[in-house]
Amino acid sequence: MFLNMKNQDVFIAHPQTSEQVSALKAFMQALKIKFEVSKNDAYNPDFVEKILQGKKDIEQGKGITLSIQELKNLCK
């Protein structure tokens, strides 16, 4: 009798060396666990830099304050 077990758990690992990557791949293959390797960065580095610069600017007192109504007027 074959039981088809479906598990909804997802594991995300963050190996820091090529040895760790190789070991994880070997482990998964040995246990016949399906896996995928994603090399995509979550965010564009230029976007991240702009966000970090904006945070610095606010910490240094640069920036403006808008009321909700002023913001709504800008979005028209």
MODELLER restraints for C-alpha pairs under 7 A, 6 or more apart:
rsr = mdl.restraints
at = mdl.atoms
rsr.add(forms.Gaussian(group=physical.xy_distance, feature=features.Distance(at['CA:15:A'], at['CA:21:A']), mean=5.83, stdev=0.5))
rsr.add(forms.Gaussian(group=physical.xy_distance, feature=features.Distance(at['CA:57:A'], at['CA:63:A']), mean=6.91, stdev=0.5))
